[in-house]
């Protein structure tokens, strides 16, 4: 996946989807070493579109669910 990420290019611009305003918590997570969705590129878009921050999971790449399911579970359980 790293090879693909290094050689595939996209604008990184957020899509044109209109997200409904809902009173539900939203959680955006990325891996510390994620080359597809790096935190540095996500933060501005996430704050602007969703009004929330980005949790960065230490020591992980793009497959956070596979690499650190325990960490994600703890994030979902916090108040």
C-alpha positions as CSV (number, residue, x, y, z in Angstrom):
1,X,0.0,0.0,0.0
2,X,2.9,2.3,0.7
3,X,4.1,1.8,-2.9
4,X,0.7,2.7,-4.3
5,X,0.4,5.7,-2.0
6,X,3.7,7.1,-3.1
7,X,2.9,6.8,-6.8
8,X,-0.8,7.6,-6.9
9,X,-1.7,11.3,-6.7
10,X,-4.9,13.0,-5.9
11,X,-5.8,16.6,-5.0
12,X,-6.7,15.6,-1.5
13,X,-9.6,18.0,-1.8
14,X,-12.7,17.0,0.1
15,X,-15.6,15.7,-1.9
16,X,-18.7,17.7,-2.8
17,X,-21.0,15.7,-0.5
18,X,-23.3,17.8,1.6
19,X,-23.4,16.4,5.1
20,X,-26.6,16.8,7.1
21,X,-26.4,18.7,10.3
22,X,-27.1,16.2,13.1
23,X,-26.6,16.3,16.8
24,X,-24.5,13.1,16.7
25,X,-20.9,12.8,17.8
26,X,-18.4,12.3,14.9
27,X,-15.1,10.7,15.3
28,X,-12.3,10.8,12.6
29,X,-9.3,8.6,13.1
30,X,-6.1,8.2,11.1
31,X,-2.9,6.3,11.6
32,X,0.3,8.2,12.5
33,X,2.0,6.8,9.5
34,X,-1.0,6.7,7.1
35,X,0.2,7.7,3.7
36,X,-3.3,7.7,2.1
37,X,-5.0,9.9,4.7
38,X,-2.3,11.7,6.7
39,X,-3.4,13.8,9.7
40,X,-1.8,16.9,8.3
41,X,-4.1,16.8,5.2
42,X,-7.2,15.7,7.1
43,X,-7.3,18.2,10.0
44,X,-8.5,21.3,8.1
45,X,-11.1,19.5,6.0
46,X,-12.5,17.6,9.0
47,X,-12.7,20.8,11.1
48,X,-14.4,22.7,8.3
49,X,-16.8,20.0,7.2
50,X,-17.5,18.1,10.4
51,X,-16.6,20.5,13.2
52,X,-14.4,18.0,15.0
53,X,-10.8,17.0,15.3
54,X,-8.8,14.1,14.1
55,X,-7.5,11.4,16.5
56,X,-4.1,10.1,15.4
57,X,-3.3,6.6,16.4
58,X,0.4,6.2,17.3
59,X,2.5,3.7,15.5
60,X,-0.1,2.7,12.9
61,X,-0.6,3.1,9.1
62,X,-3.7,3.1,7.0
63,X,-5.3,0.0,8.5
64,X,-5.9,1.2,12.0
65,X,-8.9,-1.1,12.5
66,X,-6.6,-4.1,11.8
67,X,-3.5,-2.7,13.6
68,X,-5.0,-1.4,16.8
69,X,-8.6,-2.5,17.4
70,X,-8.1,-2.1,21.1
71,X,-7.2,1.6,20.7
72,X,-10.3,2.2,18.5
73,X,-12.5,0.5,21.0
74,X,-11.2,2.7,23.8
75,X,-11.8,5.8,21.6
76,X,-15.4,4.8,21.0
77,X,-16.1,4.1,24.7
78,X,-14.8,7.5,26.0
79,X,-17.5,10.1,26.9
